[in-house]
């Protein structure tokens, strides 16, 4: 029987998987959500597919970081429910999302993809433009973005594990 992994080992696996998915396959949002699904049992194929369009700051627009948005999706999967009348669950989910977004902002200084790229790469590259996408790659975009993706996957997993611990007490 395999040994139970420690919380730290689990978080390391999630962070590494997210980093490597972004480096190898791209699409920051799905690369955050996939290891959270695999290691924490969250969501399924439909949520993974739905997360895809959030990459590169919402459909390549450079708005809110797609990696953060996927983290928020995962938090919603854990904290929300299907009952639209349940205002307590709504409040709990929104407060939880606010806390994760704030933690991300404290870590990176912004939640905006354009600003993150500028901070990490010296300028913003519109991934919707083939020439700028090529320049993004040459500037090291797939060296820098995987670091952000790995960190937000880990932050989200920590947040979810802490939330689940509080709920089971």
C-alpha positions in Angstrom: 0.0 0.0 0.0 1.5 3.4 -1.0 2.4 5.9 1.7 0.1 8.8 2.3 1.7 11.9 0.9 2.1 15.0 3.1 0.3 18.2 2.4 3.6 19.7 1.3 4.2 16.9 -1.2 0.7 17.3 -2.5 1.2 21.0 -3.0 4.6 20.5 -4.7 3.0 18.0 -7.1 0.2 20.4 -8.0 2.5 23.3 -8.5 4.9 21.3 -10.6 2.1 19.8 -12.8 0.6 23.3 -13.4 4.0 24.7 -14.2 4.8 21.9 -16.6 1.4 21.9 -18.3 1.8 25.7 -19.0 5.4 25.2 -20.3 4.5 22.3 -22.5 0.9 22.8 -23.6 0.0 26.4 -22.8 -3.4 27.9 -21.8 -2.8 29.2 -18.3 -6.3 28.7 -17.1 -6.7 25.1 -18.0 -3.1 24.4 -16.8 -4.1 25.6 -13.3 -7.4 23.8 -13.2 -6.2 20.4 -14.5 -3.8 19.5 -11.6 -6.4 20.8 -9.1 -8.9 18.4 -10.7 -6.4 15.5 -10.7 -5.1 15.9 -7.2 -8.1 17.3 -5.3 -11.0 15.7 -7.3 -12.5 19.0 -8.4 -14.8 19.5 -11.4 -14.6 17.4 -14.5 -14.2 17.6 -18.3 -16.9 20.3 -18.8 -15.2 22.7 -16.3 -11.8 22.1 -17.7 -13.0 22.8 -21.2 -14.9 25.9 -20.0 -11.7 27.2 -18.4 -9.9 27.2 -21.7 -11.3 30.5 -23.0 -10.1 32.4 -19.9 -6.4 32.0 -20.9 -4.1 35.0 -21.6 -6.3 37.4 -19.7 -9.7 36.3 -20.9 -9.7 35.1 -24.5 -6.2 36.7 -25.2 -7.4 40.2 -24.2 -4.8 40.8 -21.5 -7.5 41.4 -18.8 -7.7 39.4 -15.5 -5.0 36.7 -15.4 -6.5 33.5 -16.7 -4.5 31.4 -14.1 -6.2 33.4 -11.4 -9.6 32.9 -13.0 -9.1 29.2 -13.1 -8.2 29.3 -9.4 -11.4 31.2 -8.7 -13.3 28.6 -10.7 -11.8 25.9 -8.4 -12.7 27.8 -5.3 -16.3 28.2 -6.7 -16.5 24.4 -7.2 -15.6 23.9 -3.6 -17.5 26.7 -1.9 -20.7 27.3 -4.0 -23.7 25.1 -4.7 -26.4 24.7 -7.3 -29.2 26.3 -5.2 -29.5 29.9 -6.4 -31.6 30.6 -3.3 -28.7 29.8 -0.9 -27.4 33.3 -0.2 -25.1 32.0 2.5 -23.3 29.8 0.0 -23.2 32.8 -2.4 -21.6 35.0 0.2 -19.2 32.3 1.3 -18.1 31.7 -2.3 -17.7 35.4 -3.1 -15.7 36.1 0.1 -13.5 33.0 -0.6 -12.9 34.3 -4.1 -12.1 37.8 -2.9 -9.5 36.4 -0.4 -7.8 34.3 -3.1 -7.7 37.2 -5.6 -6.3 39.4 -2.8 -3.6 36.9 -2.0 -2.7 36.7 -5.7 -2.5 40.5 -5.9 -0.3 40.7 -2.9 2.1 38.1 -4.4 2.2 39.5 -7.9 1.3 43.2 -7.4 -1.7 42.9 -9.8 -4.4 40.6 -11.1 -4.1 42.0 -14.7 -2.4 39.9 -17.4 -1.2 42.9 -19.3 0.6 44.3 -16.1 1.9 40.8 -15.2 3.5 40.5 -18.7 4.9 44.0 -18.5 6.4 43.3 -15.1 7.9 39.9 -16.1 8.8 40.5 -19.8 9.2 44.3 -20.0 6.1 44.8 -22.2 2.7 43.4 -23.1 2.3 41.0 -26.0 -1.1 40.5 -27.6 -1.2 36.7 -28.0 -4.1 37.3 -30.5 -1.5 38.8 -32.9 0.7 36.1 -34.5 3.7 38.4 -34.7 3.4 39.5 -31.1 2.8 35.9 -30.0 6.1 34.9 -31.6 7.8 37.8 -29.8 6.2 36.7 -26.6 7.8 33.3 -27.0 11.1 34.8 -27.9 11.0 37.1 -24.9 10.6 34.1 -22.5 6.8 34.1 -22.0 6.8 30.3 -21.6 9.6 30.6 -19.0 7.7 33.3 -16.9 4.1 32.3 -17.3 4.6 28.8 -16.0 6.0 30.2 -12.8 2.9 32.2 -12.2 0.7 29.3 -13.2 2.5 27.0 -10.7 2.2 29.5 -7.9 -1.5 30.2 -8.4 -2.2 26.5 -8.6 -0.4 26.0 -5.3 -2.1 29.0 -3.7 -5.5 27.7 -4.8 -4.8 24.2 -3.5 -3.6 25.6 -0.1 -6.7 27.8 0.1 -9.0 24.8 -0.8 -7.3 22.5 1.7 -7.6 25.1 4.4 -11.2 25.7 3.6 -12.0 22.0 3.6 -10.2 21.6 7.0 -12.3 24.5 8.5 -15.5 23.0 7.2 -14.8 19.6 8.6 -14.1 20.8 12.1 
